[in-house]
Amino acid sequence: VDIHPEEFHTNVTCEVALCGSVAAVVEQLSSELHGFEFSSSSDWWRELNAASAANRARVDALIVEGQTVPMTYYSALNELAKFVDNSGDDWLIVSEGANTMDIGRAMLPNRLARRRLDAGTFGTMGVGLGFAAAADLCIGDSRVGHRRVLCLEGDSAVGFSLAELETLARYRMPVLLVVINNSGIYSGVPADVLRQLLQQDGAAPSSGALSASAALRLPATSLTSECRYDLAAEALGGYGRLVRSVGELRQAFAEFAGVRDRPCLINAIIDTGAERKQQVMAPHRRDNDRWMGTTAPTGGWDKQLDNCPRQWMGTTAPDSWMGTTAPDSGWKLPRQLDGQLPRQEFDWLSRSKL
């Protein structure tokens, strides 16, 4: 459903395209479908329920497996979900991040409509704390009522707008911020690797401070190990707590539940290698169907490009791209992919842009 017809079929072909205001279209559909009931004994419904039950069982297992120090996404967010459910407050949930936001969408409850704001389908980072401030203003005086704002942030995401903590503190907005901190973008550097770097650098392992040259050896997606966002919150006028276990997280929730005069930030340290459960879905992209005019195999081209078409910029590609030595000039990506991507070339030997 879209009010702009030019938006239809821009990514994948729509099976049913309805042009109009969402409110008007839903009202019309509701009127037409009045009295209709989908059979609960249908194969589709049984398959959906079975898949849902299997998914729930897998998440429950991940929660149990995550009762460790450090925590995982699932153990930390499960504790947060229980707090939201049992606090007695009406929470408007703001979230941004990668795995933090994605897993949080599934695990954090919304019992009422219009209680969720996040970075959306485009993954626009930097909106979280601004959304939280606006939400707090919109729900009325959260210092005396039962409507509260919870801001769930990944540690990379919170870096985009961390200074807005000062705004929250200046206006006495009692926003509860929870930072899921794995010391990196998607993943951080494992503790044992970091210790080796510190030893090679001649620094004390307890300091956590690397020299500039050692820091340059870290992946570009790594952040400061266990960065103290909680201290930043205190420096900017709020409260902050560092937690490493489910028990400490539960204690911090209990401590901050009644705070109504300033923002509170809980810096929840999780495993640097923590991941989300495996997703089973096919990407909805045109380049999954066609590659330079060649029909893709069932399931699409895989990440390793093992099944790429034999004809590649006029040069016959090897049967397998992985484990095969490229020529001295290196394999090159096509100049254009289905006419959609800008012209670019990469040298597969040096991995650098030409």
N, C-alpha and C positions, 0 to 999 in steps of 0.2 A: 504494500500500500504506500503510495507516494503522491503528493500533490503536484509534483513536477514529472510529467511523462517522460522527459528526456533522461530521467534517472533509471528507467527500466532497462534491463538487459545490458547494463554497462559492465558488469562483472561476469555473471553467468546468466543464461537465458531463464527468464521467469516462467514458471509453469502457469501461474495465474497472476496477471498484472492488473491491479485495481487502482485507478487514478481518482484521487479525491482526498479530502480531509480525513484523517484517521478517525476522528470522533464521528463524523457523518457516516463513513463506511462501516464502522463497527455497529452503529445504531441500525443501519440497514440490514447488515448480516444477522444481527440479533432478532430483528423483526421477522426476517425470512425463515430463520431456523427455529422459531418459537415452537416448542414442543418436541423438537428433535432430540433423540438420545442415541449416542453411539453405543453399539453393543459391547458390553463388558466381556463377552465371551469370544470376541473376534481374535483371530490369530495375531493381528497387529498389537492389540491391547495386552495379550498374554506375553508376547515377546518383549514389549516395553516394560512390563512389570518384572519379568525375569531379569532383564538387563539392569533395571533399577535396583533390584535386590542384590545382584552380584556387585554392582558398584558400591552400594552401601556397605556390604560385607568387606570389600577391599579397603574402603576408607576407615572402617572400624579397626581393621587389622593394622593400618598405618598409624592410627592414633595410639594403639597399644605399643607398637614398635617404637614410637617416638617418646616414650616415657624415659628419656635418657638425659644426660647432660653432655653436650648441649642439646636443646630441644630440636624438633623438626617443625616444618610448616604445620603439619596436621595436629601434633600435640599442642602447640601454642594456640592455633586458631580454634581448636576444640575447647580449650579453657576459656578463650575469649567468648565463644558462642554461649557457653554455660553462664558466664557472667552477664551477658546481654539478656539472656532469657530469664534469669533469676533476680536481676537487680530491682525490678519494679518500676524502672524508668522507661519512657518511650524514646527509643534511640533512633536518630537519623544517622545512617552510616555513610561516611565518605571514605573512599579507598582509591589508591593508585599504586601502581607497581607492575611487576610482571607476574611471577608466580604468586606473590602475596595477594594481588588483586584477583587473579583468576581463581585461586583456591578459595579466597574469602567470599567470592560471589556464591559459591556452592555451600559453604559451611556456616556463614553468618546468617541468622534468621531475620526476616522482615515480616512482621505480623500484620502490618498496615501498609496501605498504598502511600506512595510519595515519601519513602523513607530511605532512598538509596541514591547516591551520587558517586560516579567514578569516572575514570579517564576515557570510557567509551570504547567503541570498536577500533578507533584509530590509535589508541594507546598514548594519548597526549599527556606527557609527563609535566609536572609542575603545577597542576591545578588543585592538588589536594588541600593545602592549608588555606588557599583562597576560597575554595568551596566551603571549607569548614567555618571560616569566618562569616561568609554570607549566610550559611545555613543557620548559624547561631543567631544572627540578627533576625532571620525570617521566622524562627520558631517562637519568638517572644523572649521573655525574661527567664532564661534557663537557670538563673541563680536561685530562683525560688520555686519553679515549677518542676514537673516530672518529665519534661521534654529535654533531651540532651543530645549532644553531637559527639559521635565517635569517629575519629579519623585514623584509619588503618593505612600505614605506609610501609613500602619496602625501603630498605636503607638507601638504595640508589635514588628512588623517587623523592624521598624527603629532602635530599640534597638540592633539588631544584628550587625549593621555596622555604627552606629552613628559617630564614630571617623573618618570615611572617609570624613566627612564634612571638616576636616582640609585639606585633599588632594584637595578637590574641591576649597577651599579658596586659598591654596598655589599656585595652577596653574591658579587662576582667572577664573574658569569655572562658567559661569552664569547660573547654573542649578537652576530651580525653584522647590523647594520641598514643597509638601503639605502633612502634617501629619494629618490624620483623627484620633482624639484622644478621645477614649471613656474610657480611664483609665483602660483598661484590655484586656485580650485575649478573643475575642468574646464579652465579656461584662465586665463592671467594677462594683464596689460597688456603689449602689444608694447613692445619696447625704444625704438623711435622715438617712440611716444606718451609714454612715461615721460620721455624726454629733453625733449620739448616742455613737459611739465608742470613739469619742473625749471627750465627756462629761464624760463617764465612766472612761476615762484615766486621767481626770483632766486637759486636754489641752484646750486652747482657740480654739473655732471652726474656727476662721479665720486663725489659724496657719497651719492647715492641717497636722500637724506633730504628728504621733502616736509613742508611745513607742514601743520597740521591742516586748514586751509581747502582746500588742494590735494588732500589725501588724501580729503576728502569728495567730490571730483569723480570719484574712481575708482569702478568698479563694486563693488557689495557683495561680489561673488565674488572680487575681487582680494586677494592677500596681499602682504606685504612682498616687494619684488623681490629674488630670490636670497637669501632669508633664511638666515642662517648657523646652520643646525641642527648643523653640525659643531662649531662653537665651543661651542654649548650642551652637546654631548656631552662635550667636554673639561672644561668648567666643572663638570659633574656627576660627573666621575671616570672618564670613558671616553676613547677615542681618537676623533679625527674628521678627516676629509679632505674637501676641496671639490674636485670634478672637473667638467670641462666637456666633455671629449672621450672617445671610446672608448679611446684610448691611456691617458689618465689614469685612467680607470675600471679598466682591466686592471691598471695598476700598483698601484692601491689594493687590489685583490683579492689580488695577490701579497704586498703588504706585510702585510695583515691575516690572511692564511690561517693563519699559525702562532701568532697571539695567543690565549692561553688563560687570561689572568688578569683580563680586563675586557671590557666591551662596546666594539665599534667601530662607528662610524657613518660611512657614505659619503654625502655630500650631492651627488647627481648632478643637475646643472643641465641641463634640457632646454628646447627651444623653447617659449615661452609659448603658441604657437598649435598645438602638437602635438596630433594627434587620433588616434583609433583608426580602423581601416578601417571602411568602411560595412557596417552589419549589415543582413541581409535576413531579416526575421521579422515576424510579426504579433503585436501584444500580445494576451495572453490575458486579456481583461477583458470583463466583461459590458457595460460602456458602449461597447465597440467594436461590439457587435451591435445595441444599441438606444439611442436618444437621445430621452428624453422620450416613449417609446412609439412612436417612428417608426423604421422599419427603416433601418439605415445602408446606404449604397451599397457595392458591392463594394470591399473594401480598408479599409472603416471611414472614419470622419470624419477628414480630414486636419488637420494642426496649425493651418492657417490658418483652419479652420472655413468654407472656401469652399463646402463641400457640406452645410452644416447644413440641417435641415428648414426649409421656408418659414414654418411657424408657430412663433413664438418668443415665448413669454409673451403670447400674444394679439395680438402686433403682427407684421405681415408683414415678414420680413427681406429685405434686398436680395439680388439674385442672387449677388453676390460680396461677401464681407466685407472683402477686401483692396482698398485703393484707393477705397473708397466712403465718402463723408462721412456720419458718424453724425448723427442729429438732436441738437438742443441738449441733450436729456436724456441722450443717450448710449445705446448698446446695452447691455443688461444680460444677464448670464448667468442661466440659469434658477434658480429658488429650489431646485429639487431635480432631481437627475440620476438617473433610474431608481429613485428612492426610496432611494438609498444614501448620497448625500452630504448633509452638514449644510446648513442654510439659509444662503445667503450671496448677496450682490450686489456687483458691481463696476461701476464707471463706466468704460466703454471710452474715454472722452475723456481723463480724468485718470489712468486706470490705478490709481486709488486705491480702497480699500474704502469703501463708503458706510456 
